[in-house]
Amino acid sequence: MPSWRSTRLPSSPLPRHWQRGFTLLETVLAFAVLGMVLSGLYTVSARSAGRLADARNTYLASEFARSMLDQYILATPPPSSSGTYRQTWDWEITEQRLGGLQPSSLDKHFAFYEVSVVVTRHGLSDTRPAVLSRTVARKAGRQ
C-alpha cells in the first residue's frame, strides 16, 4: 500500500514546453500595455469628437448667416439689423456703401453696398463668429 511518502515530486521544474498558461507577471504586463493602448485611443476619440462638434457648429453658423444674408437682401423692407434666434444664435447685419468704384452712367440709378452678417453662438463668447459678406446693387435713394 503506497503511502504519501512514496510519492516523490520532481526536484527540478518542468520543462518550459510542458507548462501551460501565463505567469502573473506576464498577465500584469499585458494588461498594462492594453491599458496604455486603450487610453491613447480614448484620447484620440475624445479630441475628434470635440473637433466634430466645432465643425458642426461652424457649419450651422455659416448656414444661418447665409440664410440671414439672403433674407436681408431680398426682403423689402429689410428686416431688423440684429437679433437672437431661439436663444441659440446672435446675429448682426451691417450695410456699408462702397465708394471709389469706376464711375458710370448708371450711378444715378444704382448704388453698391457691402452687406455683412456676423453670427455668433448665443452666450458663448469664446467661439469664432461666422462672417459672410456680399456686394449688392440697390436703387439709388434706398438705404
C-alpha positions in Angstrom: 0.0 0.0 0.0 1.6 3.2 -1.1 1.9 6.0 1.4 2.3 9.7 0.9 6.0 9.3 1.4 6.3 7.1 -1.6 5.1 9.8 -4.0 8.1 12.0 -4.9 7.8 15.3 -6.5 10.4 16.2 -9.1 13.2 18.3 -7.7 13.7 20.4 -10.8 10.9 22.4 -12.6 9.1 21.0 -15.5 10.5 21.9 -18.9 9.0 25.1 -20.5 7.1 23.2 -23.2 5.2 21.3 -20.5 4.0 24.4 -18.6 0.6 25.8 -19.5 -0.8 29.3 -19.2 0.8 32.6 -18.4 2.6 33.8 -15.3 1.2 36.6 -13.1 3.9 39.0 -14.3 3.1 38.3 -18.0 -0.6 38.9 -17.3 0.0 42.2 -15.5 2.3 43.4 -18.3 -0.2 42.5 -20.9 -2.9 44.4 -19.0 -0.6 47.4 -18.6 0.1 47.6 -22.4 -3.6 47.1 -23.2 -4.4 50.0 -20.8 -1.9 52.3 -22.5 -3.3 51.5 -25.9 -6.9 52.0 -24.8 -6.1 55.3 -23.1 -4.4 56.5 -26.3 -7.5 55.5 -28.3 -9.8 57.3 -25.9 -7.7 60.5 -26.1 -7.8 60.5 -29.9 -11.6 59.8 -30.0 -12.3 62.5 -27.4 -10.3 65.0 -29.5 -12.1 64.1 -32.7 -15.5 64.3 -31.0 -14.7 67.8 -29.9 -13.5 68.8 -33.4 -16.6 67.3 -34.8 -18.8 69.4 -32.6 -16.8 72.5 -33.5 -17.1 71.7 -37.2 -20.9 71.2 -36.8 -21.3 74.5 -35.0 -19.3 76.3 -37.7 -21.4 74.7 -40.4 -24.6 75.6 -38.7 -23.5 79.2 -38.0 -22.4 79.7 -41.6 -25.7 78.3 -43.0 -27.7 80.6 -40.6 -25.5 83.5 -41.7 -26.2 82.7 -45.4 -29.9 82.5 -44.7 -30.0 85.8 -42.8 -28.0 87.5 -45.6 -30.3 86.2 -48.3 -33.4 87.2 -46.3 -31.9 90.7 -45.7 -31.0 91.3 -49.3 -34.3 90.0 -50.8 -36.8 91.4 -48.3 -38.5 94.7 -48.9 -38.2 96.5 -46.5 -35.2 94.8 -44.9 -35.7 93.1 -41.5 -34.0 94.4 -38.3 -30.2 94.5 -38.4 -29.6 92.4 -35.2 -31.3 89.9 -33.0 -31.2 86.5 -31.4 -32.7 83.3 -32.9 -34.2 80.9 -30.4 -31.7 81.7 -27.8 -29.1 79.9 -30.0 -27.6 82.4 -32.5 -26.9 86.1 -32.1 -26.7 87.9 -35.4 -25.9 91.4 -36.7 -26.2 92.8 -40.2 -24.3 95.8 -41.4 -24.6 97.6 -44.7 -21.9 100.0 -46.0 -22.0 102.0 -49.2 -19.0 101.2 -51.4 -17.1 104.2 -52.8 -14.2 104.5 -55.2 -15.8 102.4 -57.9 -15.4 103.2 -61.6 -17.8 105.9 -62.4 -20.5 105.1 -64.9 -23.7 106.5 -66.4 -25.8 104.1 -64.1 -24.6 105.8 -60.9 -27.7 107.9 -60.7 -29.8 104.8 -60.8 -27.8 102.3 -58.6 -25.6 102.3 -55.6 -23.3 99.5 -54.5 -23.3 98.3 -50.9 -21.4 95.7 -49.0 -23.8 93.8 -46.8 -22.2 91.7 -44.0 -23.6 89.4 -41.4 -21.9 88.2 -38.2 -23.3 85.2 -36.4 -22.1 84.0 -33.0 -23.3 81.3 -30.6 -25.6 82.9 -28.0 -23.9 83.2 -24.7 -20.6 81.8 -25.8 -18.0 84.5 -26.3 -15.1 82.1 -26.9 -16.5 80.7 -30.2 -15.3 82.0 -33.5 -18.0 84.1 -35.3 -19.2 83.2 -38.8 -18.9 86.3 -41.1 -20.3 86.5 -44.6 -20.3 89.5 -46.9 -21.9 90.2 -50.2 -21.9 93.2 -52.6 -25.3 94.2 -53.8 -26.6 96.9 -56.1 -29.6 98.9 -54.8 -31.7 101.5 -56.4 -30.3 104.9 -55.7 -32.1 106.5 -52.7 -32.8 103.3 -50.8 -30.6 103.0 -47.7 
